[in-house]
């Protein structure tokens, strides 16, 4: 086949599931399994070139029913959510591409609310050009007056904050309204109830759910792969496996302050142009913390993330 002939046979589709060496592609020709051309498997060790859910691709359709198609090209990404790969040192994992929103799912209890993890995910969302929303789930296990002091800072700096319970139905209509007509990704720790929420707002999904371990107090993985799901009320959502840690990727410590919305207006106001906002005198950020304009909890998260980036060489 000539190059032009091959080009004319290419079909555009979107990756809706990645759980093996043959990603599932949805296109006008239906759903088809495709392999990845060797040229797309080569490249730098950061692995950002590899296909992920949400990618728009051009592929050659299979010749027969038992054959797989072949992904020839991955089209440019508009947005992406990336993390440091947990299983390979010095490599990245692109969790999802081309979605509008990151919905950070946390739980009020079982497991306990983890604001440090929320902050890391928000930084990744800011870095990937995603609009970020925070959803505190399992509100049937806690009183709002207990949880609100821990998370009210997020609304103060411009993030939408939702409270939900799949058990009582609290906040589910608000969550559906937030997701309607958009493409979103659910991300959070294991056991916070991502799959349970999706089952509640989209009947018929029958996603697997698991209880939190009584021995460790931590969640168990229910979702083992990333998949894009169509919502009957309009929009798409990507369900992702739960995580224990979220290592940031492609975030330079010198740029970290720009991913904290409350710190952005203070840029350039410190005595030193390269101020790290940790130990330097006449620091505008530290002054804002003392004045209460930047919360101590968010500042501590900033310092913790900065130290982790220094350790990684970023």
N, C-alpha and C positions, 0 to 999 in steps of 0.2 A: 504494500500500500504506500502511495506517495505521501509526502508530508502534508500536502494540501488536502488529500483525501482523508487522512487521519484527522486533520483539524476540522473538516466538515462533519465528521461523525461524532465529535465531542458533544456531550450533553452536560448542562449545568445542573447541579444539585446541591443539597445541603446535608452535611453529616449529622445524623440524628442519634447515633449510638456508636460508641467505641468500647468494645470489650474483648477484642481478639485482634488477630492480624488482618481481619477483613472488616473494616468499618462499614456500617449500614448507611446508605445514601438514599435520600428521598428526592425524587424529581418528577417531572411530568410523565415519565415512563413508569412510575411506581417506585417501590423500594427494591434496592439491589445491593448485594454485598460486593465490595470492591477491594482489590489489593492496591498497594501503594507502589508506584514505579520505583525502581532502584535509585534513580536520580534524586528522588525526593527523600530517600532514606539517608543519603550521604549529607555531609555538612558538618558544621562546628558542633562541639560537644554539648552546646546549650539546648539542643533539641527543639528550639522554638519553630523550626521549619516543619515539624511533623504535624500530621493532621489531628484535629480535635473536634469535638462536638461543636456545632455552630459554624464550622468552616464552610464557605462556599467553594465548590470544587468543579472542575471540568473532568469528566471521565468518559472512557470508552465503554459502551454497554457490552455485556457478555454476549458471546455467540450462541450459547445454548442455555437451557434451563439450569443445568448443573454447573455451569461455568461462573466465574466471578468477573465483574467488570474491572477496569484498571483506572485508577486516579492518575491523570496526567498532569494536572496543575492545581495548585491551591491559590485561590484568588486573594488579593490583599485584604487584611482584616481591618475592620473599622474600630473595634474594641476588643480587649482580651483580658481575661483574668489569669494571672500567672502566679506560680509559687515555686519555691525551691524544691526540687524532687527529693523526696524523703529516702528513696532507695538507692540513689546514685549521687555521689559527691560531685559538686561542680556542674550539675545539670539542672535545667528548668523543666517544669511541667506546665503547659498551657492547659488550664482546666476547661475553658470554654472560650469561644470567640463570637463576635458579632451580636452580642445581646445588649439590650438597653440598660438593664438594671441588675445590680447585685443586691440580693435580699439576704442579709446576714441573720441567720436564725440562731438565737440563743435560748436558753431555758431558765425560767425563774428558779427551778429546783430540779434535781435529779437528771443531769448533773447541775452543780451550782453555777450560777451566772459567772461568766468569765469575761470581764471587760478587757483584759489584756488581749485575748484572742479577737474580740470584736475590733479593737483598735488596729491590730495587724491586718485584718481583712479590709477595714476601711482604707488603710494606706494602699493596699493592693488594688482596691477599687478605684481610688483616686489616680493611681499610676496607670491604670488601664482604661481611663476615660469613661468609667461607668458611673451612673447615678446610683448611689448607695442608700439602702433603707435598712433599718434595724427592726427585727421582729422578735419580741420576747414571748416565747411560747410557754406552755404548761402553767398558765396563770391560775389554774384550778388548785395548784399546790402552794400558792403564796398570796399574800395580800398586796395590793398595788402600792399601798403606803410603805411597804417594806422594800419594794423593788425600785420605785420611782426615784429615790435619792441617788441610786447607783447609775441611773441612765438618763436623768433629766438633762444632763450636760449636753447630750447629743442633739436634742431639739434646740438648745440654745445656740448651737453652732451650725444649724441648718439641715440636719438630717431628719427625715421622717421616721417616727417611732410608732410601732404598732404593738399591741398586747393581744395575745391570742390564746385560746385553749380549744383543742380538738375535742375535749371531753365535754365541756359546757357549751361550746359554740361561740364563746366570747371572741369578738374581733374577726370572725371568719368572713363576714360580708365586707368589712373594711379591707381585708387582705385581698379578696377577689376584685374589689374595685381598683386596688393598687396595681394588680397584675393585668387587668383587662386591657386588651389591645396592645400590650407590650411583650417583649421577649425578655425574660428574667432568668437569673440563675439563683438557686437556693444553695447556700453554703453555710456550714457550721460544724460544730464538734459532733462526734458520735453521740447518739442518744438524746439530742435536743428535740427530736420529733419532726424532722423535715418530711419524711415519707408519710407520717401520720397526718400532718397538715395537708399534704397533697391528696391523700385519700379522702379527707374530709371535704375539700373544696371541689374535687373532681371525682364524683362517684364512678366506680367501675375500674379504677386504675389497679386496685389490689396490689399495691406495692408492699413488699415485705417490711414488717416492723419488728423490732426486738426491744426487750426491756433492758433497763440499766442494770448492770451487775451490782448485786448487793455487796459483794466482797470488796470491790474497788470504788464503787460510787460513780464509775465512768460508763459511758455508753458503749454499746456493741455495734459494730457495723451491720446495717441492714441492707443498704445499697452497696453493691460491689462494683458498679460501673457507672459511667456518666451517660445520661440519655436525655434527649429533648422530647418533651411531652406537649401535645396540643390540648388547650383548654377549651371546653365547650362554650364558655362565656366570652371567649375571645382572647387571643394571645397564646404565648408559648412559655413554658418554664423548663429549665434544665435542672434535673435532680442529680446531685453529686454525692459520692461516698462521704461519710463523716470523717473528720480528721482529729488528730490528737494535738498536732502542732502545725503551724502555718509559717514556714520559712519564706521570707520575702525574696524576690528576684528582681534584678535590674533596678534596684533603688539605691542610688548613691547617697551616702550619709550627708553630703553637702546639700542634697535636695530634699531630705526628709521633712524639714520644716514646712515645705510647700504643700505637703500632703496632710497637714493638720490645719483645717480651715481657720481656726482661731489664732494661729500663729502667722498666717499669711500677711495680715495687715501690718505686722510688726517688722517685716523684712526691711533691712536697711536702717533700722533705728538703733541698733547696738553700736557700741564704741568701736568694735572690730568688725570689719566686713566679713571675715570668715568665722564669726562667732558660732560656737557649737551649742550655746545656751546651757552649758553645764557648769563651768568653773570660771568663766571670764567675768571681769568687773564691768559695771555699767551695761548690763545685758537687758534689753527691752523685754525679752520673754520672761526672764526670772522676775523682773519688776512686775510684769502682768500677773504672774502667779501669786506674788505677795499681795497684789491689789485685788485678787479674786477674779480677774478677767479671764484667766486661764486656770482651769481646775487643777488641783494637785494630782488627782488621779490621772488625768490626761497627760500632764507634764511627766509624771513618773513613767507612763507608757512610752512617751517619746524618748526618754533617757534609756529605758530598757531596750527599745528597738534600735536606738543609735549604737548602743554597746554591742548588740548582736551583729549589726552591719560592720562595725569595726573589726569584729572577730572574723567575719567572712571575707574581709579584704575589700568590701564595697565602700 
